[in-house]
Amino acid sequence: MAVHPWSVVVPAKRLAVAKTRLQPLTGASGADHRAVVLALLADTVAAAVACPLVGSVVVVTDEPLAAQLAGGLGARTVADEPDRGLNPALEHGARAAGGAAVAALSSDLPALRPAELAAALDAASAAPRCFVTDAQGTGTTLLTAVGTPLRPRFGRDSARAHRDDGALPLTGDWPGLLRDVDTPADLRAAVHLGVGTRTSELLRSSPTLAVHLGAAR
């Protein structure tokens, strides 16, 4: 039986330090870089808000532009009061979200579909804590907890860390949920799957990004 409604927590870094590995494509600290980071977040949050099993989306951020964007999409924002890194931020967000079923979702999933997230959350009823591994097989894009603390272990080799901590790995037909974006190659792969409205519009409107993505094909 599906567990719902879910509370989904999405972390969003300050733009000045977010997605630095995309800078060969976007340019260091430029307008294109900020726009790409916000577009990835927008499409991720929009998919979560539209997911039929999700009751609320909480974005944890100290970035004013990210907070404004998330609020406009129907998410609630909370400040990163711990300000001690990703895992404390997610724990803070989970407490703010409340509810028996909580999920931590990566902020860089522009190809995520609401139906994919619903399928993964439905599968997550199989165990108190579950996770979905990214396309590279080492990271984590989704961590869930039902009736138990979230206990996030994001960072290097987080998939192994979550498994070692007792979370159940989930697999399914949800390519957009696996495809987080850290590098230009990741972005090209996400575009191939089909990205959301905000990222699609950005790529169409930015000659610089279009040239770089076209040259890399």
N, CA and C of each residue as an Amber inpcrd file, in Angstrom:
protein
   651
   0.8490000  -1.1950000   0.0000000   0.0000000   0.0000000   0.0000000
   0.8830000   1.2440000   0.0000000   0.5010000   2.2240000  -0.8100000
   1.2920000   3.4480000  -0.9040000   1.1850000   4.2460000   0.3830000
   2.2920000   4.8560000   0.7660000   2.3130000   5.7600000   1.9070000
   2.1990000   7.1860000   1.3770000   1.1980000   7.9210000   1.8440000
   1.0750000   9.3150000   1.4080000   0.1680000  10.0490000   2.3630000
   0.2260000  11.3680000   2.4080000   1.0930000  12.2010000   1.5590000
   2.5200000  12.2410000   2.0650000   3.4240000  12.4020000   1.1390000
   4.8370000  12.5410000   1.4660000   5.2090000  14.0100000   1.6120000
   6.1530000  14.2720000   2.4840000   6.8170000  15.5660000   2.5410000
   8.1710000  15.4210000   1.8750000   8.4470000  16.2590000   0.9010000
   9.7090000  16.1800000   0.1540000  10.5740000  17.3780000   0.5180000
  11.8110000  17.1100000   0.8840000  12.7650000  18.1470000   1.2710000
  13.8300000  18.2710000   0.1860000  14.0180000  19.4890000  -0.3070000
  14.9910000  19.7530000  -1.3720000  15.9910000  20.7860000  -0.8670000
  17.2830000  20.4640000  -0.8730000  18.2810000  21.4460000  -0.4460000
  18.7330000  22.3030000  -1.6240000  19.0010000  23.5660000  -1.3760000
  19.4790000  24.4610000  -2.4370000  20.6150000  25.3130000  -1.8900000
  21.7990000  25.1310000  -2.4450000  22.9600000  25.8970000  -2.0010000
  22.8600000  27.3510000  -2.4320000  23.6740000  28.1950000  -1.8230000
  23.8440000  29.5590000  -2.3230000  24.4100000  29.4850000  -3.7330000
  23.9620000  30.3620000  -4.6020000  24.3660000  30.3030000  -6.0060000
  25.8680000  30.4470000  -6.1810000  26.5160000  31.1710000  -5.3150000
  27.9550000  31.4030000  -5.4530000  28.7740000  30.1340000  -5.3220000
  28.2080000  29.1020000  -4.6670000  28.9800000  27.8690000  -4.4410000
  28.3040000  26.6430000  -5.0350000  27.2440000  26.8280000  -5.7980000
  26.4890000  25.7030000  -6.3390000  27.0020000  25.2920000  -7.7130000
  27.0760000  23.9960000  -7.9290000  27.3440000  23.4070000  -9.2440000
  28.6050000  23.9600000  -9.9080000  29.6860000  23.9710000  -9.1840000
  30.9270000  24.5270000  -9.7270000  31.4810000  23.7120000 -10.8880000
  31.1520000  22.4240000 -10.9380000  31.6600000  21.6000000 -12.0450000
  30.9660000  21.9030000 -13.3670000  29.9110000  22.7050000 -13.3360000
  29.2740000  23.1350000 -14.5830000  29.9270000  24.3780000 -15.1670000
  30.8600000  24.9850000 -14.4530000  31.4380000  26.2490000 -14.8980000
  32.1990000  26.1660000 -16.2250000  32.7880000  25.0030000 -16.6100000
  33.3600000  24.9590000 -17.9540000  32.3200000  25.2150000 -19.0490000
  31.0580000  24.9270000 -18.7470000  29.9730000  25.1850000 -19.6910000
  29.3770000  26.5660000 -19.5070000  29.1690000  26.9590000 -18.2640000
  28.3910000  28.1640000 -17.9930000  29.2210000  29.4100000 -17.7490000
  30.4960000  29.2210000 -17.4100000  31.3170000  30.3650000 -17.0490000
  31.2810000  30.5970000 -15.5550000  32.4440000  30.8580000 -14.9770000
  32.5520000  30.9840000 -13.5230000  31.7480000  32.1740000 -13.0120000
  30.8110000  31.8960000 -12.1330000  30.0540000  32.9270000 -11.4150000
  29.3180000  33.8960000 -12.3370000  29.0410000  33.4860000 -13.5740000
  28.3680000  34.3750000 -14.5020000  26.8660000  34.2220000 -14.4510000
  26.1910000  35.0590000 -15.2260000  24.7340000  35.0240000 -15.2620000
  24.2310000  33.6910000 -15.7910000  24.9200000  33.1290000 -16.7740000
  24.5030000  31.8290000 -17.3070000  24.5700000  30.7520000 -16.2300000
  25.6170000  30.8030000 -15.4050000  25.7560000  29.7830000 -14.3660000
  24.6140000  29.8790000 -13.3520000  24.3300000  31.0610000 -12.9070000
  23.2390000  31.2420000 -11.9480000  21.9120000  30.7990000 -12.5510000
  21.7160000  31.1270000 -13.8190000  20.4630000  30.7680000 -14.4770000
  20.3070000  29.2600000 -14.5970000  21.3900000  28.5650000 -14.9120000
  21.3130000  27.1060000 -15.0260000  21.0000000  26.4710000 -13.6790000
  21.6800000  26.9080000 -12.6310000  21.4390000  26.3430000 -11.2990000
  19.9750000  26.5370000 -10.8900000  19.4480000  27.7120000 -11.1300000
  18.0600000  27.9840000 -10.7760000  17.0880000  27.1910000 -11.6560000
  17.4400000  26.9850000 -12.9170000  16.5770000  26.2030000 -13.8010000
  16.5070000  24.7490000 -13.3560000  17.6510000  24.1760000 -12.9760000
  17.6520000  22.8000000 -12.4810000  16.7740000  22.6700000 -11.2460000
  16.9020000  23.6320000 -10.3370000  16.0950000  23.6220000  -9.1220000
  14.6130000  23.7730000  -9.4640000  14.2900000  24.6830000 -10.3620000
  12.8900000  24.9380000 -10.7060000  12.2170000  23.6940000 -11.2520000
  12.8770000  22.9980000 -12.1680000  12.2570000  21.8110000 -12.7570000
  12.1450000  20.6750000 -11.7530000  13.1020000  20.5770000 -10.8430000
  13.0190000  19.5610000  -9.7910000  11.8510000  19.8410000  -8.8540000
  11.7640000  21.0680000  -8.3800000  10.6930000  21.4330000  -7.4530000
   9.3330000  21.3200000  -8.1340000   9.2330000  21.7420000  -9.3800000
   7.9650000  21.6630000 -10.1010000   7.4940000  20.2190000 -10.2170000
   8.4120000  19.2980000 -10.4970000   8.0400000  17.8820000 -10.6000000
   7.5720000  17.3410000  -9.2600000   8.2470000  17.7380000  -8.1860000
   7.8560000  17.2690000  -6.8510000   6.4880000  17.8180000  -6.4510000
   6.2620000  19.1050000  -6.7080000   4.9740000  19.7200000  -6.3730000
   3.8380000  19.0460000  -7.1430000   4.1040000  18.6450000  -8.3820000
   3.0730000  18.0300000  -9.2240000   2.8770000  16.5420000  -8.9520000
   3.7180000  15.9430000  -8.1430000   3.6270000  14.5100000  -7.8720000
   2.3750000  14.2170000  -7.0360000   1.5420000  13.2700000  -7.4420000
   0.2810000  13.0390000  -6.7250000   0.4460000  12.4630000  -5.3250000
   1.5940000  11.8990000  -4.9920000   1.8020000  11.3510000  -3.6530000
   2.4270000  12.3560000  -2.6900000   2.7480000  13.5370000  -3.1860000
   3.4370000  14.5420000  -2.3710000   2.4380000  15.5550000  -1.8310000
   2.4610000  15.7320000  -0.5150000   1.5910000  16.7120000   0.1070000
   2.2300000  18.0610000   0.2850000   3.5620000  18.0740000   0.4570000
   4.2620000  19.3470000   0.6250000   5.7090000  19.2020000   0.1810000
   6.2540000  20.3150000  -0.2870000   7.6630000  20.3840000  -0.6760000
   8.2990000  21.4990000   0.1270000   9.3980000  21.1860000   0.7910000
  10.1290000  22.1600000   1.5980000  11.5170000  22.3340000   1.0030000
  11.8700000  23.5480000   0.6410000  13.1950000  23.8520000   0.1110000
  14.0070000  24.5180000   1.2210000  15.1450000  23.9270000   1.5330000
  16.0340000  24.4550000   2.5690000  17.1130000  25.2770000   1.8870000
  17.1200000  26.5700000   2.1190000  18.0770000  27.4110000   1.4120000
  18.2910000  28.7350000   2.1280000  19.4850000  29.2830000   1.9490000
  19.7890000  30.6430000   2.3770000  19.9790000  31.5610000   1.1760000
  19.6220000  31.0530000  -0.0180000  19.7610000  31.8240000  -1.2430000
  18.4280000  32.5110000  -1.5600000  18.3780000  33.8490000  -1.5110000
  17.1030000  34.5450000  -1.7400000  16.4510000  34.2180000  -3.0750000
  17.2360000  34.1160000  -4.1480000  16.6520000  33.8220000  -5.4500000
  16.0500000  32.4210000  -5.4930000  16.6950000  31.4670000  -4.8490000
  16.1520000  30.1100000  -4.7890000  14.8670000  30.0830000  -3.9750000
  14.8450000  30.8080000  -2.8650000  13.6400000  30.8560000  -2.0370000
  12.4770000  31.4900000  -2.7950000  12.7550000  32.5570000  -3.5180000
  11.7130000  33.2160000  -4.2880000  11.1630000  32.2970000  -5.3680000
  12.0630000  31.6140000  -6.0480000  11.6600000  30.6880000  -7.1080000
  10.7980000  29.5660000  -6.5380000  11.2510000  28.9510000  -5.4520000
  10.5290000  27.8240000  -4.8680000   9.1460000  28.2430000  -4.3960000
   9.0550000  29.4130000  -3.7750000   7.7620000  29.8930000  -3.3270000
   6.7920000  30.1010000  -4.4760000   7.3030000  30.5830000  -5.5850000
   6.4540000  30.7910000  -6.7520000   5.9400000  29.5120000  -7.3600000
   6.6270000  28.3890000  -7.0800000   6.2150000  27.0920000  -7.6100000
   5.3090000  26.3290000  -6.6530000   5.0530000  26.9040000  -5.4890000
   4.1740000  26.2480000  -4.5430000   4.8670000  25.5060000  -3.4240000
   6.1730000  25.6540000  -3.3140000   6.9220000  25.0210000  -2.2350000
   7.0510000  25.9820000  -1.0590000   7.3230000  25.4160000   0.1040000
   7.6100000  26.2210000   1.2890000   9.1210000  26.2800000   1.4550000
   9.6340000  27.3820000   1.9250000  11.0760000  27.4950000   2.1260000
  11.3780000  27.7070000   3.6040000  12.5000000  27.1420000   4.0250000
  13.0070000  27.3720000   5.3760000  14.4860000  27.7040000   5.2640000
  14.9610000  28.5570000   6.1280000  16.3680000  28.9220000   6.1290000
  17.2070000  27.7490000   6.6170000  18.4350000  27.6890000   6.1300000
  19.3700000  26.6530000   6.5630000  19.9730000  27.0820000   7.9040000
  19.1650000  26.9680000   8.9410000  19.5940000  27.4510000  10.2490000
  20.8280000  26.7310000  10.7970000  20.9700000  25.4250000  10.5640000
  22.2150000  24.8120000  11.0510000  23.4540000  25.3620000  10.3510000
  23.3300000  25.5870000   9.0070000  24.4430000  26.0910000   8.1990000
  25.7150000  25.2890000   8.4660000  25.5660000  23.9660000   8.5000000
  26.7040000  23.0770000   8.7710000  26.8610000  22.0110000   7.6960000
  26.3270000  22.2770000   6.5180000  26.4790000  21.3240000   5.4370000
  25.1620000  20.6720000   5.0440000  25.2440000  19.8010000   4.0380000
  24.0570000  19.2330000   3.4130000  23.2400000  18.3600000   4.3610000
  23.8740000  17.4420000   5.0470000  23.1140000  16.5140000   5.8810000
  22.4000000  17.1990000   7.0430000  23.0450000  18.1070000   7.7740000
  22.2920000  18.8560000   8.7860000  21.1500000  19.6780000   8.1930000
  21.3650000  20.2200000   6.9860000  20.2910000  20.9870000   6.3410000
  19.0880000  20.0980000   6.0470000  19.3370000  18.8740000   5.5850000
  18.2420000  17.9540000   5.2900000  17.5220000  17.5110000   6.5600000
  18.2650000  17.2820000   7.6160000  17.6350000  16.9210000   8.8820000
  16.7480000  18.0630000   9.3850000  17.2430000  19.2790000   9.2370000
  16.4720000  20.4710000   9.6180000  15.2090000  20.5680000   8.7680000
  15.3540000  20.3450000   7.4680000  14.1990000  20.4010000   6.5820000
  13.1730000  19.3300000   6.8980000  13.6400000  18.1270000   7.2480000
  12.7260000  17.0350000   7.5940000  11.9320000  17.3740000   8.8540000
  12.5970000  17.9930000   9.8270000  11.8790000  18.4020000  11.0400000
  10.8460000  19.4770000  10.7230000  11.2270000  20.4120000   9.8580000
  10.2960000  21.4780000   9.4800000   9.1110000  20.9320000   8.6920000
   9.3600000  19.9130000   7.8670000   8.2980000  19.3420000   7.0310000
   7.2870000  18.5770000   7.8650000   7.7790000  17.8400000   8.8570000
   6.8890000  17.0380000   9.6770000   6.2960000  15.8830000   8.8880000
   5.3730000  15.1740000   9.4930000   4.7290000  14.0550000   8.8140000
   5.4750000  12.7580000   9.0180000   4.7820000  11.6530000   8.7810000
   5.3610000  10.3330000   8.9970000   6.2300000   9.8750000   7.8420000
   6.0040000  10.4260000   6.6460000   6.7350000   9.9970000   5.4460000
   7.4830000  11.1920000   4.8690000   8.7990000  11.1190000   4.9080000
   9.6450000  12.2300000   4.4620000  10.6500000  11.7190000   3.4420000
  10.9110000  12.5180000   2.4200000  11.8930000  12.1640000   1.4050000
  12.8230000  13.3420000   1.1540000  14.1170000  13.0530000   1.0610000
  15.1050000  14.0450000   0.6470000  15.3780000  13.8470000  -0.8400000
  15.2560000  14.9120000  -1.6100000  15.3770000  14.8510000  -3.0620000
  16.4670000  15.7990000  -3.5290000  17.3430000  15.3270000  -4.4090000
  18.3780000  16.1840000  -4.9800000  17.7400000  17.3560000  -5.7220000
  18.4600000  18.4600000  -5.7780000  17.9130000  19.6870000  -6.3650000
  18.2400000  19.8510000  -7.8430000  18.8970000  18.8460000  -8.4300000
  19.4260000  18.9950000  -9.7930000  18.9370000  17.8810000 -10.7130000
  17.6140000  17.7020000 -10.7600000  17.0060000  16.6250000 -11.5450000
  16.0530000  17.2180000 -12.5840000  16.5720000  17.9000000 -13.6090000
  15.7000000  18.6180000 -14.5430000  14.8560000  17.7120000 -15.4240000
  15.2200000  16.4310000 -15.5390000  14.4360000  15.5000000 -16.3560000
  13.4430000  14.6870000 -15.5350000  13.3190000  14.9910000 -14.2500000
  12.4090000  14.2470000 -13.3870000  10.9600000  14.4630000 -13.8050000
  10.2020000  13.3660000 -13.8470000   8.7700000  13.4180000 -14.1310000
   8.0010000  13.1440000 -12.8360000   6.8670000  13.8110000 -12.6200000
   6.0700000  13.5310000 -11.4240000   5.7050000  12.0600000 -11.2740000
   5.4260000  11.3980000 -12.3780000   5.0620000   9.9800000 -12.3100000
   6.2310000   9.1180000 -11.8630000   7.4490000   9.4860000 -12.2490000
   8.6270000   8.7440000 -11.8010000   8.7980000   8.8670000 -10.2980000
   8.6550000  10.0880000  -9.8020000   8.7870000  10.2850000  -8.3650000
   7.6940000   9.5330000  -7.6210000   6.4780000   9.5490000  -8.1470000
   5.3890000   8.8090000  -7.5160000   5.6920000   7.3210000  -7.4630000
   6.2340000   6.7630000  -8.5420000   6.5600000   5.3410000  -8.5610000
   7.6330000   5.0010000  -7.5320000   8.6310000   5.8650000  -7.4170000
   9.7020000   5.6280000  -6.4450000   9.1750000   5.7450000  -5.0210000
   8.3500000   6.7430000  -4.7550000   7.7930000   6.8970000  -3.4170000
   6.8590000   5.7450000  -3.0690000   6.1280000   5.2620000  -4.0440000
   5.2730000   4.1000000  -3.8250000   6.1240000   2.8860000  -3.4440000
   7.2330000   2.6880000  -4.1540000   8.1320000   1.5710000  -3.8550000
   8.7790000   1.7300000  -2.4860000   8.9130000   2.9630000  -2.0320000
   9.5880000   3.2240000  -0.7630000   8.7990000   2.7590000   0.4490000
   7.5660000   2.3320000   0.2440000   6.7990000   1.7730000   1.3610000
   7.2960000   0.3860000   1.7500000   8.2760000  -0.1450000   0.9990000
   8.7790000  -1.4930000   1.2590000   9.6270000  -1.5930000   2.5220000
  10.1460000  -0.4700000   2.9990000  11.0330000  -0.5060000   4.1670000
  10.9900000   0.8560000   4.8520000  11.3860000   0.9230000   6.1310000
  11.3770000   2.2200000   6.8200000  12.2520000   3.2660000   6.1480000
  13.3940000   2.8630000   5.6190000  14.2800000   3.8100000   4.9340000
  14.7120000   3.1990000   3.6100000  14.6070000   3.9820000   2.5370000
  14.9890000   3.5160000   1.2020000  15.7610000   4.6220000   0.4970000
  16.4490000   4.2550000  -0.5810000  17.1620000   5.2640000  -1.3640000
  17.2360000   4.8320000  -2.8140000  17.4380000   5.8310000  -3.6870000
  17.6260000   5.6090000  -5.1210000  19.0150000   6.1040000  -5.4890000
  19.7740000   5.2500000  -6.1430000  21.1380000   5.5710000  -6.5600000
  21.1200000   6.3640000  -7.8630000  22.0770000   7.2590000  -8.0250000
  22.1440000   8.0600000  -9.2440000  22.6480000   7.2300000 -10.4230000
  22.6860000   7.8500000 -11.6040000  23.0630000   7.1460000 -12.8250000
  24.4870000   6.6170000 -12.7790000  25.3580000   7.2520000 -12.0120000
  26.7430000   6.7830000 -11.8930000  26.8700000   5.5930000 -10.9460000
  25.8620000   5.3630000 -10.1280000  25.8740000   4.2150000  -9.2290000
  26.5430000   4.4500000  -7.8980000  26.9870000   5.6640000  -7.6240000
  27.6810000   5.9380000  -6.3600000  26.9630000   6.9550000  -5.4940000
  26.2200000   7.8550000  -6.0980000  25.5200000   8.8920000  -5.3570000
  24.0820000   8.5080000  -5.0690000  23.3670000   9.4210000  -4.4450000
  21.9630000   9.2140000  -4.0600000  21.1430000  10.4060000  -4.5250000
  20.0200000  10.1210000  -5.1840000  19.1360000  11.2120000  -5.6030000
  17.8800000  11.3090000  -4.7520000  17.5100000  10.2040000  -4.0780000
  16.3030000  10.1930000  -3.2520000  16.5600000   9.3200000  -2.0280000
  16.2270000   9.8390000  -0.8620000  16.3110000   9.0870000   0.3890000
  14.9790000   9.2450000   1.0950000  14.3890000   8.1330000   1.5310000
  13.0710000   8.1870000   2.1450000  13.0860000   7.5930000   3.5490000
  12.1570000   8.0710000   4.3600000  11.9930000   7.5540000   5.7190000
  10.5140000   7.5830000   6.0780000  10.0290000   6.4640000   6.5950000
   8.6340000   6.3560000   7.0190000   8.6070000   5.9460000   8.4830000
   8.1240000   6.8290000   9.3320000   8.0200000   6.5230000  10.7420000
   9.3410000   6.3660000  11.4530000  10.3960000   6.9430000  10.8890000
  11.7350000   6.8260000  11.4610000  12.5560000   8.0360000  11.0200000
  13.6190000   8.3940000  11.7320000  14.4380000   9.5260000  11.2930000
  15.0410000   9.3110000   9.9060000  15.2490000  10.3900000   9.1960000
  15.7640000  10.3250000   7.8270000  17.2120000   9.8310000   7.7840000
  18.0390000  10.2840000   8.6690000  19.4580000   9.9170000   8.7660000
  20.1830000  10.0290000   7.4140000  20.2380000  11.2110000   6.8310000
  20.9270000  11.3720000   5.5410000  22.4240000  11.1660000   5.6710000
  23.0020000  10.5430000   4.6570000  24.4430000  10.2930000   4.5900000
  24.9700000  10.7360000   3.2340000  24.5020000  11.9090000   2.7730000
  24.9380000  12.3980000   1.4690000  26.3980000  12.8300000   1.5300000
  27.0530000  12.7580000   0.3650000  28.4730000  13.0540000   0.2660000
  29.1290000  12.0010000  -0.6100000  30.4080000  11.8610000  -0.4920000
  31.1520000  10.9000000  -1.2940000  30.6410000   9.4810000  -1.0370000
  30.3610000   8.7380000  -2.1340000  29.8670000   7.3620000  -2.0430000
  28.6420000   7.2560000  -1.1390000  27.7020000   8.1760000  -1.3260000
  26.5350000   8.1870000  -0.4440000  25.6600000   6.9560000  -0.6150000
  25.6420000   6.3660000  -1.8110000  24.8410000   5.1550000  -1.9910000
  25.3330000   4.0580000  -1.0510000  26.6220000   3.8690000  -0.9830000
  27.1800000   2.8680000  -0.0770000  26.9040000   3.2500000   1.3750000
  27.0460000   4.5360000   1.6980000  26.8160000   4.9800000   3.0700000
  25.3760000   4.7400000   3.4970000  24.4180000   5.0140000   2.6040000
  23.0240000   4.7840000   2.9440000  22.7230000   3.2900000   3.0710000
  23.3090000   2.4950000   2.1900000  23.1150000   1.0470000   2.2860000
  23.7120000   0.5050000   3.5770000  24.9080000   0.9440000   3.8950000
  25.5570000   0.4680000   5.1210000  24.7860000   0.8870000   6.3720000
  24.0290000   1.9830000   6.2530000  23.2550000   2.4690000   7.3950000
  21.8700000   1.8340000   7.4510000  21.6170000   0.8720000   6.5950000
  20.3830000   0.1120000   6.6790000  19.2880000   0.4880000   5.7170000
  19.5010000   1.4830000   4.8670000  18.4750000   1.8660000   3.9000000
  18.4280000   0.8510000   2.7550000  17.2350000   0.6240000   2.2320000
  17.0250000  -0.3520000   1.1660000  17.1750000   0.3190000  -0.1970000
  18.0430000  -0.1970000  -1.0860000  18.1500000   0.3900000  -2.4230000
  16.9310000   0.0320000  -3.2690000  16.4450000   1.0180000  -4.0030000
  15.2920000   0.8180000  -4.8750000  15.7210000   0.9350000  -6.3340000
  15.0910000   0.1530000  -7.1890000  15.3340000   0.2570000  -8.6290000
  13.9820000   0.2880000  -9.3410000  13.9540000   0.9560000 -10.4790000
  12.7230000   1.0360000 -11.2480000  12.9430000   1.8070000 -12.5300000
  11.9010000   1.9560000 -13.3040000  11.9780000   2.6450000 -14.5860000
  11.7240000   4.1320000 -14.3580000  12.7560000   4.7890000 -13.8320000
  12.6420000   6.2290000 -13.5590000  13.9540000   6.9290000 -13.9190000
  14.2830000   6.9870000 -15.2180000  15.5700000   7.5550000 -15.6430000
  15.7670000   9.0050000 -15.2370000  14.6960000   9.7950000 -15.2110000
  14.8400000  11.1840000 -14.8180000  15.2110000  11.3490000 -13.3610000
  14.8060000  10.4090000 -12.5280000  15.1510000  10.4560000 -11.1140000
  16.6150000  10.0960000 -10.8850000  17.1860000   9.3320000 -11.7780000
  18.5940000   8.9380000 -11.6500000  19.5450000  10.0080000 -12.1650000
  19.0850000  10.8570000 -13.0740000  19.9760000  11.7400000 -13.8220000
  20.1200000  13.0900000 -13.1490000  20.9540000  13.1280000 -12.1140000
  21.3040000  14.4220000 -11.5320000  22.3540000  15.0810000 -12.4130000
  22.5500000  16.3690000 -12.2350000  23.4170000  17.1470000 -13.1220000
  24.5260000  17.8040000 -12.3150000  25.7320000  17.2870000 -12.4930000
  26.9110000  17.8800000 -11.8770000  27.8890000  18.4190000 -12.9050000
  27.8970000  17.8560000 -14.1140000  28.8680000  18.2010000 -15.1440000
  28.1460000  18.5300000 -16.4500000  28.8510000  19.1550000 -17.4100000
  28.2430000  19.3830000 -18.7200000  27.7450000  18.0960000 -19.3760000
  28.4730000  16.9930000 -19.2030000  28.0310000  15.7200000 -19.7710000
  26.7150000  15.2710000 -19.1460000  26.5590000  15.4910000 -17.8490000
  25.3010000  15.1580000 -17.1830000  24.1500000  15.9760000 -17.7510000
  24.4070000  17.2660000 -18.0120000  23.3570000  18.1180000 -18.5530000
  22.9530000  17.6590000 -19.9470000  23.9330000  17.2880000 -20.7670000
  23.5960000  16.7790000 -22.0940000  22.7540000  15.5120000 -21.9930000
  23.0970000  14.6360000 -21.0420000  22.3230000  13.4000000 -20.8610000
  20.9030000  13.7080000 -20.4120000  20.7380000  14.6900000 -19.5290000
  19.4060000  15.0770000 -19.0790000  18.5900000  15.6670000 -20.2280000
  19.2310000  16.5090000 -21.0400000  18.5510000  17.0910000 -22.1980000
  18.0830000  15.9890000 -23.1430000  18.9000000  14.9550000 -23.3010000
  18.5310000  13.8260000 -24.1610000  17.2800000  13.1250000 -23.6240000
  17.1440000  13.0230000 -22.3140000  15.9480000  12.4200000 -21.7270000
  14.7260000  13.3140000 -21.8980000  14.9650000  14.6250000 -21.8860000
  13.8780000  15.5950000 -21.9570000  13.7330000  16.3400000 -20.6550000
  14.1760000  17.5810000 -20.6400000  14.1620000  18.3600000 -19.4080000
  12.8580000  19.1410000 -19.2660000  12.6680000  19.6890000 -18.0830000
  11.4580000  20.4380000 -17.7880000  11.4140000  21.8020000 -18.4510000
  10.3410000  22.5220000 -18.1920000  10.0620000  23.7850000 -18.8800000
  11.1480000  24.8250000 -18.6650000  11.5800000  25.0050000 -17.4180000
  12.5300000  26.0790000 -17.1200000  13.8850000  25.8300000 -17.7920000
  14.3820000  24.6020000 -17.7180000  15.6690000  24.3040000 -18.3470000
  15.5600000  24.3610000 -19.8570000  14.4580000  23.8570000 -20.4120000
  14.2590000  23.9210000 -21.8680000  14.2520000  25.3600000 -22.3610000
  13.5330000  26.2260000 -21.6600000  13.4680000  27.6280000 -22.0720000
  14.8260000  28.2990000 -21.9850000  15.5780000  27.9610000 -20.9410000
  16.8950000  28.5560000 -20.7830000  17.8240000  28.1530000 -21.9180000
  17.8220000  26.8840000 -22.2620000  18.7090000  26.4120000 -23.3240000
  18.3290000  27.0080000 -24.6700000  17.0420000  27.2340000 -24.8810000
  16.6140000  27.8570000 -26.1450000  16.9880000  29.3280000 -26.2050000
  17.0150000  29.9760000 -25.0570000  17.2120000  31.4300000 -25.0500000
  18.6640000  31.8520000 -24.8690000  19.5580000  30.9140000 -24.5530000
  20.9470000  31.2760000 -24.2920000  21.8550000  30.8200000 -25.4270000
  22.2920000  31.7270000 -26.2960000  23.1950000  31.3470000 -27.3870000
  24.4870000  30.7140000 -26.8800000  24.9980000  31.2180000 -25.7610000
  26.2530000  30.6810000 -25.2330000  26.1090000  29.2190000 -24.8570000
  25.0720000  28.9030000 -24.1310000  24.8560000  27.5130000 -23.7430000
  24.5830000  26.6480000 -24.9590000  23.8060000  27.1460000 -25.8910000
  23.5050000  26.3760000 -27.0880000  24.7640000  26.0400000 -27.8720000
  25.6480000  27.0070000 -27.9970000  26.9030000  26.7830000 -28.7320000
  27.7320000  25.7260000 -28.0450000  27.9000000  25.8290000 -26.7230000
  28.7160000  24.8730000 -26.0030000  28.1230000  23.4730000 -26.0390000
  26.8230000  23.3690000 -25.8850000  26.2010000  22.0580000 -25.9320000
  26.2640000  21.4730000 -27.3440000  26.1080000  22.3360000 -28.3350000
  26.1950000  21.8570000 -29.7090000  27.5820000  21.4090000 -30.0560000
  28.6240000  22.1320000 -29.5680000  30.0050000  21.7680000 -29.8720000
  30.4040000  20.4810000 -29.1830000  29.7040000  20.1600000 -28.0760000
  30.0770000  18.9690000 -27.3240000  29.4230000  17.7180000 -27.8550000
  28.4950000  17.8520000 -28.7740000  27.8140000  16.6670000 -29.2840000
  28.7270000  15.8760000 -30.2080000
